[in-house]
Amino acid sequence: MRLLLTNDDGINAEGLHTLVKYFEKDNEVIIAAPNMQRSGSGHSITTRGDLTAEEVKIPEIYSKAYRINGTPADCVRVGLNKFKDKKIDMVISGINNGYNLGIDVLYSGTVSAAIEASICKVPSMAVSLDTKGDNYDYNIAAKYALKVFSIIKDKYKKNDVVLNLNVPLLPIEKIKGIKVCNMGFKYDRECSGMTDSYRHTDVYYVKEGYVTLTPLHYDLTNYHIIEQVTSLFSENF
């Protein structure tokens, strides 16, 4: 398969390089990443000035790589446009230096890059690793990303869904498995008082030692209250 890999930590990030090494063994990989650290840039795009894609050589990696003077979302758009004559089968963003759990996905450049791919009708996955410690290992996150990819590449090709993968800071033998779950809140104080709903979220399961996989979509409509709001405005206008 032909894959476009990107991130928000920049073209020189260890997490990106580790991910590429795992995926370029059996796939054609193209790298399009920011020329500098762009964490927390969300889904911002460049509207003024020119975007440039400069080809660079990354040590120990043979895939073509381009550094782009833009945001993670810019990188996906530029990468897809640059290779529009070659169908990109999937976009993978990461491995991010730190979790992208709960509402943090709204701020995350890593997740936003994957969402940009889905807007362009290309399947995508975002990969993040807890790095708040001394013994984090990007190889563990890369192995789980490859495992998820091996399952979805032929069986699950919905192009409007982003799979958000988060890996806890644990030795691989201590990880309990993968949980497909809802997006939750990020902070403990936000979760105080929550019971069953909290226990089905990414925030909960990573604390329990699981890798989490959350399907996301760019449609932010609150369908639970749309009829209520329609009724409210129908009565008043």
C-alpha positions as CSV (number, residue, x, y, z in Angstrom):
1,M,0.0,0.0,0.0
2,R,1.0,3.6,-0.5
3,L,1.0,5.5,2.8
4,L,1.5,9.2,3.7
5,L,3.1,9.6,7.1
6,T,3.1,12.9,9.0
7,N,3.2,14.3,12.5
8,D,3.1,17.6,14.5
9,D,6.5,17.2,16.3
10,G,8.4,18.0,13.1
11,I,10.4,16.2,10.4
12,N,13.2,15.3,12.9
13,A,11.1,13.7,15.5
14,E,12.1,10.3,16.8
15,G,8.5,9.1,16.9
16,L,8.0,9.8,13.2
17,H,11.2,8.1,12.3
18,T,10.3,5.0,14.3
19,L,6.9,4.7,12.7
20,V,8.4,5.1,9.2
21,K,10.9,2.3,9.9
22,Y,8.1,-0.1,10.8
23,F,5.8,0.7,7.8
24,E,8.3,1.2,5.0
25,K,9.4,-2.5,5.2
26,D,6.2,-3.7,3.4
27,N,4.7,-0.5,2.1
28,E,5.5,2.5,-0.1
29,V,5.9,5.4,2.4
30,I,6.0,9.1,1.6
31,I,6.8,11.5,4.5
32,A,5.3,15.0,4.6
33,A,6.0,16.7,8.0
34,P,6.4,20.2,9.4
35,N,9.8,21.7,9.3
36,M,9.6,22.5,13.0
37,Q,7.7,21.6,16.2
38,R,4.0,22.3,15.7
39,S,2.4,20.6,18.7
40,G,-0.9,22.1,19.8
41,S,-1.6,23.7,16.5
42,G,-4.9,22.0,16.2
43,H,-6.5,22.1,12.7
44,S,-5.0,25.5,11.8
45,I,-4.0,26.0,8.2
46,T,-1.8,28.5,6.4
47,T,-3.8,31.2,4.6
48,R,-1.1,33.7,4.0
49,G,2.2,33.1,2.3
50,D,3.4,30.2,0.2
51,L,3.8,26.6,1.4
52,T,7.0,24.9,0.3
53,A,7.9,21.2,0.3
54,E,11.6,20.6,0.4
55,E,12.9,17.1,-0.1
56,V,15.3,15.9,2.7
57,K,17.2,12.8,3.5
58,I,16.5,11.2,6.9
59,P,19.3,8.9,8.2
60,E,18.5,5.2,8.2
61,I,15.3,5.8,6.3
62,Y,14.9,5.2,2.6
63,S,11.5,6.6,2.0
64,K,11.1,10.0,0.3
65,A,10.6,12.8,2.9
66,Y,9.5,16.4,2.5
67,R,9.7,19.1,5.2
68,I,6.9,21.7,4.8
69,N,6.8,25.2,6.2
70,G,3.2,24.7,7.5
71,T,0.9,23.1,10.0
72,P,0.2,19.3,10.2
73,A,-3.0,19.8,8.3
74,D,-1.1,21.7,5.7
75,C,1.3,18.8,5.4
76,V,-1.4,16.4,4.6
77,R,-3.0,18.6,2.0
78,V,0.3,19.4,0.4
79,G,1.3,15.7,0.5
80,L,-1.9,14.5,-1.1
81,N,-1.8,17.2,-3.8
82,K,1.9,16.5,-4.5
83,F,1.1,12.9,-5.2
84,K,-2.4,13.2,-6.6
85,D,-1.2,11.1,-9.6
86,K,-0.4,8.3,-7.1
87,K,-3.3,7.2,-5.0
88,I,-2.5,7.5,-1.3
89,D,-4.2,4.5,0.4
90,M,-3.9,5.8,4.0
91,V,-2.5,8.6,6.1
92,I,-0.9,7.9,9.4
93,S,0.0,10.7,11.8
94,G,2.5,10.2,14.7
95,I,4.0,8.8,16.8
96,N,3.1,11.8,19.0
97,N,5.3,12.7,21.9
98,G,2.5,12.3,24.5
99,Y,-1.1,11.2,24.7
100,N,-3.9,12.6,22.6
101,L,-6.9,11.6,24.8
102,G,-10.3,13.0,25.4
103,I,-10.9,16.6,24.5
104,D,-7.2,17.1,23.8
105,V,-8.0,15.8,20.3
106,L,-9.4,19.2,19.6
107,Y,-6.0,20.9,20.2
108,S,-3.9,18.1,18.7
109,G,-1.9,18.7,15.5
110,T,-1.4,15.0,15.3
111,V,-5.1,14.1,15.3
112,S,-5.9,17.1,13.1
113,A,-3.6,15.9,10.4
114,A,-5.5,12.6,10.4
115,I,-8.8,14.4,10.3
116,E,-7.6,16.5,7.4
117,A,-7.0,13.2,5.5
118,S,-10.5,12.1,6.2
119,I,-11.8,15.4,4.9
120,C,-9.9,14.6,1.7
121,K,-11.6,11.2,1.7
122,V,-8.5,9.2,2.7
123,P,-8.6,6.7,5.6
124,S,-6.4,7.8,8.5
125,M,-5.0,6.9,11.9
126,A,-3.4,9.0,14.6
127,V,-0.8,7.4,16.9
128,S,0.3,8.7,20.3
129,L,2.5,7.4,23.1
130,D,2.6,8.4,26.8
131,T,6.1,9.8,27.2
132,K,5.8,11.2,30.8
133,G,8.6,9.0,32.2
134,D,12.1,7.8,31.6
135,N,11.5,4.5,29.9
136,Y,9.1,5.3,27.0
137,D,9.7,3.3,23.8
138,Y,8.3,4.4,20.5
139,N,8.8,0.9,19.2
140,I,5.9,-0.3,21.3
141,A,3.6,2.3,19.8
142,A,4.8,1.5,16.3
143,K,4.1,-2.2,16.9
144,Y,0.5,-1.5,17.9
145,A,0.0,0.9,15.0
146,L,1.2,-1.8,12.6
147,K,-1.1,-4.4,14.3
148,V,-4.1,-2.1,13.9
149,F,-3.1,-1.3,10.3
150,S,-2.8,-5.0,9.4
151,I,-6.4,-5.5,10.6
152,I,-8.0,-2.5,8.9
153,K,-6.0,-2.3,5.6
154,D,-8.2,-4.8,3.8
155,K,-11.4,-5.0,6.0
156,Y,-12.1,-1.5,7.2
157,K,-11.6,1.2,4.6
158,K,-14.2,3.9,5.6
159,N,-12.6,7.1,4.4
160,D,-14.4,9.5,6.7
161,V,-13.3,7.9,10.0
162,V,-10.1,8.7,11.9
163,L,-8.8,5.9,14.3
164,N,-7.1,7.5,17.3
165,L,-4.6,5.2,18.9
166,N,-3.1,5.9,22.3
167,V,-0.4,3.7,23.9
168,P,0.3,3.8,27.7
169,L,3.8,4.0,29.2
170,L,4.2,0.4,30.0
171,P,6.5,-2.5,29.0
172,I,4.8,-4.3,26.1
173,E,4.3,-7.5,28.2
174,K,2.3,-5.5,30.8
175,I,-0.1,-4.0,28.3
176,K,-3.5,-5.7,28.8
177,G,-4.7,-5.4,25.2
178,I,-6.6,-3.0,23.0
179,K,-9.9,-1.4,24.0
180,V,-12.1,0.3,21.4
181,C,-13.8,3.0,23.4
182,N,-15.3,6.5,23.5
183,M,-13.5,9.8,23.8
184,G,-13.6,11.1,27.3
185,F,-12.3,14.1,29.2
186,K,-8.6,14.5,29.8
187,Y,-8.4,15.8,33.4
188,D,-9.3,13.9,36.6
189,R,-11.2,17.0,37.9
190,E,-13.4,16.9,34.8
191,C,-14.3,13.3,35.5
192,S,-15.2,13.6,39.2
193,G,-18.6,12.2,39.8
194,M,-18.7,10.3,36.5
195,T,-19.4,6.6,36.8
196,D,-20.3,4.2,33.9
197,S,-19.8,6.8,31.2
198,Y,-16.3,7.5,32.4
199,R,-15.4,3.8,32.5
200,H,-16.0,3.5,28.8
201,T,-13.6,6.2,27.8
202,D,-10.0,6.4,26.5
203,V,-8.9,8.3,29.6
204,Y,-10.1,5.5,31.8
205,Y,-8.7,2.6,29.8
206,V,-5.2,3.9,29.4
207,K,-5.0,4.3,33.2
208,E,-6.0,0.7,33.4
209,G,-3.1,-0.4,31.2
210,Y,-4.8,-0.7,27.8
211,V,-4.0,0.6,24.4
212,T,-7.1,2.6,23.3
213,L,-8.6,3.0,19.9
214,T,-11.3,5.6,19.3
215,P,-13.1,6.2,16.0
216,L,-13.4,9.9,15.4
217,H,-15.3,12.0,12.9
218,Y,-15.1,15.7,11.8
219,D,-18.9,16.2,12.0
220,L,-19.3,17.9,15.4
221,T,-23.1,18.0,15.2
222,N,-24.8,17.1,18.5
223,Y,-27.5,14.8,17.1
224,H,-28.9,14.1,20.5
225,I,-30.4,17.6,20.8
226,I,-30.9,18.6,17.2
227,E,-34.7,17.9,17.4
228,Q,-35.0,19.8,20.6
229,V,-33.2,22.8,19.2
230,T,-35.3,22.7,16.0
231,S,-38.4,22.7,18.1
232,L,-37.3,25.6,20.2
233,F,-36.6,27.8,17.2
234,S,-39.7,26.7,15.3
235,E,-41.8,27.9,18.2
236,N,-40.1,31.3,18.4
237,F,-39.7,32.3,14.8
